[in-house]
Amino acid sequence: MDLTVVAYVIYLLITVALTAWVARTLSRNGRIFLADVLHGNEKLADAVNHLLVVGFYLVNLGFVTLYLRYADGVANARELFEALSVKVGVVLLVLGVMHLANVWVLSRIRRRSALEREQTPPVPPGAWTPPGDRGPWATPAPGR
């Protein structure tokens, strides 16, 4: 068997396993973060989490398959390890950049929702004391 084919098989095994592990980890831990961003709406958080995982798989597995070809060929064991290290390293960098981009976007959404929550009054306007009612802390009216 040609060493280039061996490199392809090892590369696919490593990168697909890494992609699945990262996706599972992000899905499990990102669900809590999404629930907070989406104001505790668990159903919506699960749906968005699932969509993000599917997109993550599509982009990463697409990149892994497009990056499969090795133009020079592999002649010996040293070249096999060198080719694998470059290819797996690039895939890991792409996975890391995608993860950081997702976290950055979600943190921006979270920050925006926190600002909106701060601008909402703690008591609805209907529960305020109307201006005509003096309330218990008002100074007594003249003549009382």
SULRA-V125774 format. One record per backbone hydrogen bond with DSSP energy under -1.0 kcal/mol. NH is the residue of the N-H (numbers start at 1). CO is the residue of the C=O. Records with the same first field share a line. If there is no record, write none. Layout:
NH=CO + CO
This chain:
6=2
7=3
8=4
9=5
10=6
11=7
12=8
13=9
14=10
15=11
16=12
17=13
18=14
19=15
20=16
21=17
22=18
23=19
24=20
25=21
26=22
27=23
28=24
29=25
30=26
31=27
34=30
35=31
36=32
37=33
38=34
39=36
40=35
41=38
42=40
45=41
46=42
47=43
48=44
49=45
50=46
51=47
52=48
53=49
54=50
55=51
56=52
57=53
58=54
59=55
60=56
61=57
62=58
63=59
64=60
65=61
66=62
67=63
68=65
80=76
81=77
82=78
83=79
84=80
85=81
86=82
87=83
88=84
89=85
90=86
91=87
92=88
93=89
94=90
95=91
96=92
97=93
98=94
99=95
100=96
101=97
102=98
103=99
104=100
105=101
106=102
107=103
108=104
109=105
110=106
111=107
112=108
113=109
114=110
115=111
116=112
117=113
118=114
119=115
127=124
128=125
144=141
